[in-house]
Amino acid sequence: MKILKIKDFILFTLTIITGIVVDQISKFIAATYLTKVDTVPIIKDVLHLTYVENRGAAFGILKNHRWIFITVSALAIIVITVILFKGAVENRLQCFSLALIVSGGIGNMIDRLLLGYVVDFIDFRLINFAVFNLADSIVCIGAGILIFSLIVDIVKEAKKERS
C-alpha cells in the first residue's frame, strides 16, 4: 500500500471539508427560511424548495431508527476514509469520488447527531421524487463518478487483455 501524496491529501481533505460546509450552510438556510413557508417553487411543478425533517433513511424508510443509520454511516465513513487516505486506491478520479461520498455522509451524520433528523429541502416534483439535500446529491455524484471510473477501468483492462 502506498502513502498518499501531500497534494492529494490536501485535495481530498478540501473536497470533504468543502462538501460538508456547503451542505451545512444550505441546510441552515433551508431551516431558517423554508420552515416559515409551505414551499417555494423554483420551476413550478418541477423543482421546489420544501423543508422536510427526514427521520429515516432514503425516502424516509425506517423512520426513528437513528442509531442504526449513525452506526452504519460511521462505519462506512471510517472504512472509506481509511481506504482513501492510506493510498489503497491509485486512480485519482476514484479517490475524488470517495472523498465526495465521505463528505455527503458526514454532512448527513452531523444532522442526525445534532438534530435527530436530516434536513431535506430539494423537492424535485417532475417525477414525484423524495425531498433530498445537497449531502444526498454529493453522495450520489460521488457514487456515479466511482461507477463510471470503474467501468472505464474494466473496459481498458478488457482491451489490454485482448491485445
N, C-alpha and C positions, 0 to 999 in steps of 0.2 A: 504494500500500500504506500503510495507516495504522499508527501507532505504538500498541502495546498500552498500555492504561491501567494505571497503577501498581497499582490494586486487583485488576485481572485478572491482572497479572503475579504478584502475591503469591498470589492464589488458585490459579493453575495451578502455581506453584512449590511451594506447600504440598501440593497434591494429589500431585504427583510424589514429593516427599520422604516424605510420609506413607505412600504405597503401598510405596515401597522399604523403609522402616523396618519396617512391619508384615510385609511379605513376609520380610525377612531374619530378624526375630525368630521368626516361625513356623517357618522352616527350621532355625534354631538349636535351637529346642525339639524339633523333629522329629528332628534329628540326635543330640541329646543323649539323648532318652528312647526313641525308637522303634527305634533300632538294637539295643537290648537285648531286644526282643520281636519276635515274628513279626508280629503285627497287633493292633490294639486296636479292637474293634467299638464303634462309637457306637450304631448301629442294626444288629443282627446281619443279615448278608447283604444289607444295603442300603448302609450307609456305615461304612467302617472307616478307621483311620489306619494306613498301612503305609509304612515307609521304603523309598524306591527311589532309586538313583543313576542318573539318566537321562543317558546319554552321547550321545544322539541328539536329534532334533527331536521334534515332537509324535508321540506313540505310539511313541517310541523309534526312529523311522526314521532312516536314515543314521548309524548309530552310529559313533562315533570320527571324525567329520568336524567337530570342534570349531571349527576356524578358519574353515570355511565359515559356520557359524552366527554366530560372532563378527563376521565381516566383514559379512554381510548384515544382522544385527541392528544393528550400529553405524551402518551407512549409513541404515537405516530410522529409527533413533532420532534421528540428526542431522537428516535431512530433516524429520521430523515436528516436532522441536523448533524448527527454523528457521521452519517454517510457523506454528507455534503462537505463538512469541514475536515474530515480525515483524508479527503482526496481519493475516495474509493471510486468516484465517477470521473473519468478523464474528459468526457465531452462537455465543453463549457456551456453549450445550449441546454443540455440536460441538467447541469448544475444550476443554471439560472432558473430553470423550471422548478427544481426542488426548492430553491430559495423563495419563489413565489408561493408554492404550496405551504411552506412553513410560515410565511408572512400572513397569509389568509387564515391559517389555522390558529396562529397566535392572536390575530385580531378578534376572531370569534371567541377564543378562550378567555380573553380579557373580559368580554361581556358576560360570559357565563359565570366567571368567578366574582366579578364586582356587582353585577346586576341580578344574576339568577336567570337571565334570558338573553337572547341575542336580538339586537335591534336590526330590523329589516325595514327597507323603505323603497326599494326599486320595484315597481309594480308594472310588469310587462303584461298588459291586458290583451294584446293582439291574439295570443294563443292561450289565454287564461292560465298563465304560469304563476307559480307561487311567488310571493313577495320575497325578495332577497336583498343582499347588501354588497358592498364592494369587496369585503373579505371573501364571500362566496365566489364572486367573479374572479378574484385573484387566484383562488384555488383552482377554479375551472380552467382559466387561461393557462396556469402552470401545468395542469394535467394534460391539457390539449397539446401544449408545446412538447411535453415529455413524450406523449404517444406519437406525435409526428416525428420527433427526433429518433425514437426507437425504430419506427417503421423505415425511415431513411437509412439507418444503420443496417437493418436487416436486408434491405434491398441492395445496399452496397456490398454487404458480405456475400449475398447470393450471387451477385455479378462477379465478384472476385473469385468465388469457387468455380464458376463456370469457365473462367478464363484459363 
